[in-house]
Amino acid sequence: MGLAALMAVSCSKSNTAVVNARIEGAANKDLVVSQLAVNQIKFVDSVKTDASGNLKSTITLQSDAPDFYYLSYNGKRLASLILKPGDKVNVTVDTLGKGLAIEGSEESVLLQKYNEMLAAAVAEFDALSVKLADASQAGDREAVQQYNSQMGKVFVRHKQNMIRNVMQNPYAFANIQALYQTFVQGLPVFGSENDHMLVQRVHDSLQTVYPGSVYLKSLQEQVASAKAAIAFAEKLSNAQETSFPNISLPDINAKNVELASLEGKPFILMFWASTDVNHKMFNNDLLDIYRKYSKSGLEIYQVAVDTDKTAWATAVKEQNLPWISVCDGKGAASPALATYNIYSVPSIFVFDRKGDIVASQGLFSKAALEDAVRKAVR
């Protein structure tokens, strides 16, 4: 074998990773291997299992840096992997993604740990949200405040745990995924204005190990964007025209509407998700309050955190919402969320005619919200 051929073979081997998987309940089935290409999922390979549900896939990697890959069956993601050249990974899982076990890749094992931590926190949050909805329906204000507080603690505790793990594994590529975790309704775990410092730290650590990774550029762009958002928020908070931070977002007719247009009026600022049934139901209570107090000047500026603007606009039209409904389609990345430090939805603020906040906690009940509105319209 010639030197050129030998080098080609050597290069090919060094740039591949092997995935051996056993899929319980998937005998002679087709599975898909895909790759996360920064902001889109790309098809890589289709692999068929044998009669015992076993498969083997040899994946040619694009660079020496790790990358994110997924193993899916019937549109269901069974395993998330971080592959490096030379990796030989063993995966065991069933067709529903349960019983996942990964060996041979420390990065993939850590990624699985991060995903399980998030899933556990979200499950705890969702269980509390059911109790919150029941308490709200029953008009139990004390219980509503209690569950709101507990839900906030679940989020904070998860965030603290993630920070602790990231700091304990400073050179782990899985930290990139951790930075982009989303909690409920697509809201980011690391979306507050100071989180860019953690993003910068992860970037700087990985830069020493994987300087050629395309993800490092994205992290640096995120830091720059966060710094710009902070500067923007500071300008708004220092502005003299209004005593509340202004935001400007497009309505269902794609016309930008400024929150500042409500200056001098009592108003409700609400962040919601049109895909959430409970939020849609709450709109009925909001309609009653609006009809009762709009004659006193009450306005509503309702911000949707959706990414599907068509679905959002359809929901607004179906419910015949008469107030200002806006959405920029950026979901958790919307600057409006950062401006008002929104970590979960629904989030509701009630402002009086002077632009001062009357209330902002425990308002996801008709009685509590109407009480705040009554004070605002005086």
TORBA-394781 format. One line per field, with one value per residue (C-alpha): x, y, z; residue in one letter; residue number from 1. Coordinates in pm, 1 decimal. Example, Ala and Ser with C-alpha at 12.3 -4.5 7.8 and 13.67 -1.06 7.14 Angstrom:
X = [1230.0:1367.0];
Y = [-450.0:-106.0];
Z = [780.0:714.0];
rest = [A:S];
nr = [1:2];
This chain:
X = [0.0:134.7:197.0:-93.6:-334.4:-207.0:-259.5:-612.1:-706.2:-551.6:-740.3:-1065.7:-1029.9:-937.8:-1241.7:-1499.5:-1702.7:-1885.0:-2225.7:-2348.1:-2706.3:-2960.2:-3316.9:-3557.5:-3872.1:-3733.8:-3646.4:-3570.3:-3665.1:-3520.7:-3365.1:-3229.7:-2899.4:-2901.5:-2664.5:-2720.2:-2564.8:-2571.4:-2929.8:-3073.6:-3099.8:-2934.6:-2997.4:-2682.6:-2777.5:-3057.1:-2968.1:-3166.1:-3166.0:-3126.9:-3372.9:-3251.4:-3284.1:-2910.3:-2747.2:-2408.0:-2341.4:-2001.1:-2023.4:-1773.8:-1725.4:-1681.0:-1388.1:-1171.5:-1410.1:-1701.7:-2046.7:-2406.3:-2579.6:-2921.3:-3063.4:-3434.6:-3711.7:-4047.7:-3975.7:-3901.1:-3553.8:-3415.1:-3064.3:-2864.2:-2491.5:-2175.0:-1927.8:-1554.9:-1316.5:-1232.5:-1535.1:-1694.0:-2028.5:-2273.2:-2639.0:-2927.0:-3280.1:-3636.8:-3854.2:-4003.4:-3665.0:-3691.5:-3419.8:-3147.1:-2794.1:-2480.2:-2124.6:-1797.3:-1846.4:-1799.6:-1944.0:-2259.8:-2303.0:-2275.1:-2519.7:-2765.5:-2722.4:-2798.2:-3109.6:-3234.8:-3180.9:-3390.0:-3663.5:-3691.6:-3717.3:-3978.7:-4183.7:-4179.1:-4273.2:-4559.4:-4698.7:-4704.2:-4865.0:-5157.2:-5202.5:-5172.6:-5447.5:-5675.3:-5607.9:-5669.7:-5996.6:-6101.7:-6006.5:-5760.7:-5522.2:-5297.6:-5246.4:-5187.9:-4909.8:-4764.0:-4751.8:-4616.2:-4336.7:-4263.5:-4254.9:-4008.0:-3789.3:-3790.8:-3658.0:-3393.5:-3279.6:-3240.3:-3046.2:-2815.1:-2758.6:-2674.8:-2427.9:-2263.4:-2223.6:-2091.5:-1832.0:-1731.6:-1680.1:-1520.8:-1391.4:-1700.6:-1856.2:-2190.6:-2184.5:-2288.0:-2614.1:-2658.2:-2641.4:-2926.3:-3160.0:-3517.9:-3755.4:-4131.6:-4291.2:-3950.5:-3812.5:-3433.8:-3273.4:-2992.9:-3183.0:-3115.4:-2894.0:-2598.7:-2587.8:-2364.0:-2078.3:-2128.3:-2154.0:-1826.5:-1661.6:-1774.8:-1655.0:-1312.1:-1263.8:-1363.6:-1159.0:-844.0:-951.7:-1163.2:-1071.1:-1212.2:-1565.6:-1840.9:-2031.6:-1777.6:-1864.0:-2230.6:-2145.9:-1948.9:-2237.5:-2471.6:-2246.8:-2239.9:-2617.9:-2667.7:-2441.5:-2632.6:-2963.6:-2832.2:-2724.6:-3065.4:-3247.6:-3035.2:-3120.5:-3488.5:-3473.9:-3298.8:-3540.2:-3751.0:-4047.7:-4196.8:-4140.0:-4157.4:-3924.6:-4061.1:-4094.2:-4209.8:-4345.2:-4555.3:-4927.9:-5127.6:-5115.3:-4733.8:-4756.1:-4522.4:-4701.4:-4508.2:-4591.9:-4509.4:-4824.3:-5018.4:-4848.9:-5099.1:-5341.1:-5380.9:-5279.9:-5202.5:-4880.5:-4905.6:-4663.0:-4831.9:-4816.3:-5102.0:-5029.9:-5109.3:-5472.7:-5468.4:-5353.2:-5634.2:-5885.0:-5749.0:-5814.2:-6185.2:-6135.1:-5920.9:-6203.3:-6448.4:-6206.7:-6131.4:-6501.2:-6567.8:-6279.3:-6204.1:-6457.7:-6221.4:-5934.8:-5788.4:-5572.2:-5401.4:-5069.3:-5040.0:-4706.3:-4696.3:-4371.2:-4456.7:-4227.2:-4514.7:-4664.9:-4933.8:-5065.6:-5052.6:-5242.7:-5503.3:-5552.3:-5594.7:-5856.4:-6041.7:-6073.7:-6162.0:-5918.7:-5993.0:-5673.2:-5318.1:-5176.8:-4812.2:-4550.3:-4208.9:-4186.2:-3852.1:-3986.8:-3742.6:-3495.0:-3728.8:-3562.0:-3893.5:-3844.0:-3501.1:-3632.9:-3884.0:-3674.7:-3934.4:-3840.2:-4179.3:-4520.8:-4777.3:-4621.6:-4849.7:-4782.6:-5049.3:-4952.3:-5141.3:-5180.0:-4842.5:-4666.3:-4593.5:-4638.3:-4941.8:-4890.9:-4687.1:-4718.7:-4993.1:-5213.1:-5303.5:-5649.9:-5946.3:-6002.4:-5639.8:-5603.9:-5929.5:-5828.5:-5504.6:-5684.9:-5932.6:-5642.1:-5479.0:-5783.9:-5851.2];
Y = [0.0:344.2:623.8:832.9:540.6:458.9:820.1:820.7:504.5:639.5:967.4:785.1:571.5:864.7:1061.7:793.9:686.6:357.5:326.1:-19.6:-21.3:-271.5:-148.6:-352.0:-431.6:-315.4:-630.0:-566.5:-200.5:110.1:372.5:714.6:869.4:1249.3:1530.7:1868.6:2123.1:2423.0:2529.7:2246.9:1867.6:1690.8:1334.3:1122.1:758.7:502.4:181.4:-142.3:-357.8:-733.0:-988.7:-921.6:-543.5:-485.4:-237.3:-92.8:244.3:381.6:759.1:979.3:1291.8:1635.5:1748.2:1658.2:1841.5:1653.0:1682.8:1606.5:1304.3:1146.9:798.2:797.6:548.2:640.7:1008.2:940.6:1037.9:739.1:858.1:1181.3:1132.1:1339.6:1166.1:1222.2:1061.6:711.4:669.4:325.5:374.1:109.9:207.5:10.6:150.3:55.3:198.7:459.0:590.2:424.2:230.1:426.1:312.7:446.6:317.3:408.9:786.2:1001.9:1301.0:1110.7:979.8:1333.5:1458.3:1189.0:1300.0:1661.4:1554.9:1341.9:1627.1:1856.0:1596.1:1538.4:1911.3:1965.8:1670.9:1819.3:2160.7:2015.8:1829.0:2153.3:2339.3:2094.8:2167.6:2538.5:2519.1:2334.4:2590.4:2874.6:2718.0:2684.9:3045.3:2941.6:3239.1:3106.3:2777.0:2961.9:3165.9:2853.7:2659.2:2958.0:2980.8:2608.4:2616.2:2902.4:2706.6:2404.4:2618.9:2788.2:2457.9:2300.9:2600.3:2585.2:2212.4:2270.3:2546.6:2318.3:2039.3:2274.1:2409.3:2058.3:1956.5:2269.3:2099.6:1889.8:1946.1:1850.0:2190.0:2345.9:2154.3:2254.1:2621.9:2579.5:2383.5:2505.3:2458.2:2485.6:2658.7:2695.4:2934.6:2908.0:2782.4:3029.9:3332.5:3596.8:3893.2:3771.4:3421.6:3542.3:3520.4:3143.5:3118.0:3308.2:3074.8:2763.8:2917.8:3003.2:2655.0:2472.0:2709.2:2558.5:2205.2:2237.0:2569.3:2462.3:2384.4:2577.0:2590.4:2820.3:3091.4:3053.6:3083.4:3401.4:3545.0:3461.1:3649.5:3951.9:3940.1:3919.2:4215.8:4412.6:4319.6:4436.9:4767.0:4799.2:4729.2:4983.2:5248.4:5173.5:5175.9:5512.9:5663.0:5950.0:5907.0:5615.1:5466.9:5110.9:4940.4:4973.6:4685.2:4690.9:4374.8:4286.2:4218.4:3968.9:4216.1:4235.2:4594.4:4682.5:4806.1:4972.4:4911.9:5280.9:5364.1:5277.3:5545.9:5729.7:5435.1:5149.1:4828.3:4460.2:4324.0:3946.6:3688.4:3365.5:3067.2:3017.2:2642.2:2608.5:2511.8:2666.9:2998.9:2990.9:2919.2:3209.3:3435.7:3389.1:3538.2:3809.4:3890.3:3937.7:4172.4:4365.9:4417.8:4531.4:4778.5:4892.9:5171.6:5291.2:5300.6:4952.5:4819.1:4481.5:4415.2:4037.1:3891.9:3535.8:3341.3:3111.7:3027.0:2939.0:3278.5:3131.2:2908.9:3203.1:3434.0:3161.4:3125.5:3502.5:3512.1:3204.4:3356.7:3700.6:3871.5:4246.0:4377.5:4421.1:4077.1:4062.0:3798.7:3813.0:3436.2:3411.8:3213.8:3197.8:3412.7:3713.1:4028.3:4111.6:3823.6:3948.1:4303.8:4191.2:3904.1:3644.2:3289.4:3120.7:3180.5:3296.8:3612.2:3907.4:4269.8:4526.5:4893.9:5202.1:5527.4:5651.5:5347.9:5200.5:4829.1:4759.0:4381.0:4109.7:3796.4:3536.1:3694.6:3379.5:3374.9:3591.3:3714.5:3815.8:3984.0:4175.9:4298.0:4436.2:4591.7:4759.4:4934.1:5028.5:5200.5:5426.1];
Z = [0.0:-98.8:149.8:17.7:45.7:393.9:504.7:358.8:546.7:867.1:832.6:763.0:1074.7:1294.7:1182.6:1252.1:1551.9:1590.7:1753.6:1855.8:1977.0:2102.4:2062.0:2270.0:2071.1:1735.5:1542.1:1174.1:1199.8:1033.7:1260.3:1170.7:1269.4:1253.2:1341.7:1503.4:1270.5:1509.8:1434.7:1227.0:1231.3:936.6:823.5:843.0:792.9:798.1:981.5:1002.2:1312.9:1296.3:1429.9:1784.3:1757.5:1725.8:1490.4:1410.4:1253.8:1157.5:1139.6:959.0:1168.1:1016.9:1234.4:1531.6:1764.4:1924.8:1772.4:1865.0:1710.7:1763.1:1721.6:1637.2:1564.9:1411.6:1479.0:1847.2:1966.0:2154.7:2238.3:2227.6:2180.2:2170.5:1940.2:1901.6:1652.5:1764.6:1995.2:2024.3:2193.1:2314.6:2354.5:2504.5:2492.1:2400.8:2123.9:2360.9:2470.9:2812.0:2991.2:2814.4:2899.9:2731.7:2757.2:2588.1:2575.2:2882.9:2700.7:2604.1:2958.4:3096.6:2833.2:2941.6:3302.7:3209.6:3015.2:3304.6:3550.1:3330.5:3280.4:3656.5:3728.3:3456.9:3585.7:3936.4:3796.8:3590.3:3891.2:4088.1:3798.2:3807.0:4177.0:4103.9:3841.6:4085.5:4358.5:4115.8:4005.5:4368.1:4441.1:4711.6:4706.2:4980.5:4797.2:4469.5:4626.8:4786.5:4459.6:4270.1:4524.4:4505.7:4125.0:4135.3:4375.6:4143.9:3861.3:4077.3:4226.2:3881.8:3757.4:4058.1:4003.3:3638.4:3724.8:3980.3:3723.1:3456.2:3696.3:3801.2:3436.7:3284.2:2967.2:2892.3:2551.5:2707.5:2879.3:2549.1:2560.5:2923.3:2831.5:2584.1:2809.3:2804.2:3092.8:3039.8:2742.8:2579.1:2840.4:2880.7:3200.4:3139.9:3016.6:3278.5:3203.0:3408.5:3260.4:2981.1:3229.5:3255.9:2876.7:2845.0:3095.0:2906.2:2580.8:2720.5:2868.9:2551.2:2338.0:2488.3:2392.5:2078.1:1915.9:1578.9:1698.8:1521.9:1849.2:2008.6:1758.7:1852.6:2221.1:2160.9:1960.5:2247.6:2490.7:2261.0:2222.0:2598.9:2658.5:2396.4:2563.1:2900.5:2750.5:2583.5:2910.7:3092.8:2836.8:2875.7:3253.9:3246.1:2994.7:3118.2:2883.5:3075.7:3420.5:3279.9:3024.7:2674.2:2430.3:2071.3:1909.9:1602.0:1631.8:1421.0:1130.8:1153.3:1277.5:1563.3:1872.8:2154.5:2517.4:2567.0:2369.7:2686.8:2893.5:3111.4:3114.8:3362.0:3187.1:3221.0:3072.8:3035.5:2897.5:2788.3:2551.3:2306.5:2303.1:2674.0:2739.4:3087.2:2943.8:2686.7:2962.5:3165.6:2867.5:2940.5:3287.3:3132.4:2890.3:3178.3:3356.2:3037.1:2956.1:3310.9:3342.9:2987.1:3039.3:3315.4:3067.4:3123.9:2840.2:2796.8:2622.5:2585.3:2473.8:2339.4:2377.2:2085.0:1795.4:1561.2:1481.0:1256.7:1536.0:1777.1:1541.6:1487.2:1862.6:1902.5:1626.3:1752.1:2099.0:1958.5:2192.3:2174.7:2330.7:2201.9:2118.0:2006.8:1928.2:1759.0:1702.5:1881.8:2173.9:2463.6:2270.1:2258.7:2399.8:2565.5:2809.3:2909.8:2947.2:3209.5:3352.6:3259.0:3359.9:3339.6:3191.3:3263.1:3405.2:3470.9:3567.6:3651.5:3605.7:3719.6:3526.3:3650.8:3505.0:3846.7:3913.8:4131.8:4146.1:3975.5:4190.1:4223.3:3956.5:3762.7:3917.1:3829.8:4185.6:4246.4:3908.9:3938.2:4283.3:4137.4:3840.5:4072.2:4244.8:3914.9:3764.4:4065.4];
rest = [M:G:L:A:A:L:M:A:V:S:C:S:K:S:N:T:A:V:V:N:A:R:I:E:G:A:A:N:K:D:L:V:V:S:Q:L:A:V:N:Q:I:K:F:V:D:S:V:K:T:D:A:S:G:N:L:K:S:T:I:T:L:Q:S:D:A:P:D:F:Y:Y:L:S:Y:N:G:K:R:L:A:S:L:I:L:K:P:G:D:K:V:N:V:T:V:D:T:L:G:K:G:L:A:I:E:G:S:E:E:S:V:L:L:Q:K:Y:N:E:M:L:A:A:A:V:A:E:F:D:A:L:S:V:K:L:A:D:A:S:Q:A:G:D:R:E:A:V:Q:Q:Y:N:S:Q:M:G:K:V:F:V:R:H:K:Q:N:M:I:R:N:V:M:Q:N:P:Y:A:F:A:N:I:Q:A:L:Y:Q:T:F:V:Q:G:L:P:V:F:G:S:E:N:D:H:M:L:V:Q:R:V:H:D:S:L:Q:T:V:Y:P:G:S:V:Y:L:K:S:L:Q:E:Q:V:A:S:A:K:A:A:I:A:F:A:E:K:L:S:N:A:Q:E:T:S:F:P:N:I:S:L:P:D:I:N:A:K:N:V:E:L:A:S:L:E:G:K:P:F:I:L:M:F:W:A:S:T:D:V:N:H:K:M:F:N:N:D:L:L:D:I:Y:R:K:Y:S:K:S:G:L:E:I:Y:Q:V:A:V:D:T:D:K:T:A:W:A:T:A:V:K:E:Q:N:L:P:W:I:S:V:C:D:G:K:G:A:A:S:P:A:L:A:T:Y:N:I:Y:S:V:P:S:I:F:V:F:D:R:K:G:D:I:V:A:S:Q:G:L:F:S:K:A:A:L:E:D:A:V:R:K:A:V:R];
nr = [1:2:3:4:5:6:7:8:9:10:11:12:13:14:15:16:17:18:19:20:21:22:23:24:25:26:27:28:29:30:31:32:33:34:35:36:37:38:39:40:41:42:43:44:45:46:47:48:49:50:51:52:53:54:55:56:57:58:59:60:61:62:63:64:65:66:67:68:69:70:71:72:73:74:75:76:77:78:79:80:81:82:83:84:85:86:87:88:89:90:91:92:93:94:95:96:97:98:99:100:101:102:103:104:105:106:107:108:109:110:111:112:113:114:115:116:117:118:119:120:121:122:123:124:125:126:127:128:129:130:131:132:133:134:135:136:137:138:139:140:141:142:143:144:145:146:147:148:149:150:151:152:153:154:155:156:157:158:159:160:161:162:163:164:165:166:167:168:169:170:171:172:173:174:175:176:177:178:179:180:181:182:183:184:185:186:187:188:189:190:191:192:193:194:195:196:197:198:199:200:201:202:203:204:205:206:207:208:209:210:211:212:213:214:215:216:217:218:219:220:221:222:223:224:225:226:227:228:229:230:231:232:233:234:235:236:237:238:239:240:241:242:243:244:245:246:247:248:249:250:251:252:253:254:255:256:257:258:259:260:261:262:263:264:265:266:267:268:269:270:271:272:273:274:275:276:277:278:279:280:281:282:283:284:285:286:287:288:289:290:291:292:293:294:295:296:297:298:299:300:301:302:303:304:305:306:307:308:309:310:311:312:313:314:315:316:317:318:319:320:321:322:323:324:325:326:327:328:329:330:331:332:333:334:335:336:337:338:339:340:341:342:343:344:345:346:347:348:349:350:351:352:353:354:355:356:357:358:359:360:361:362:363:364:365:366:367:368:369:370:371:372:373:374:375:376:377:378];
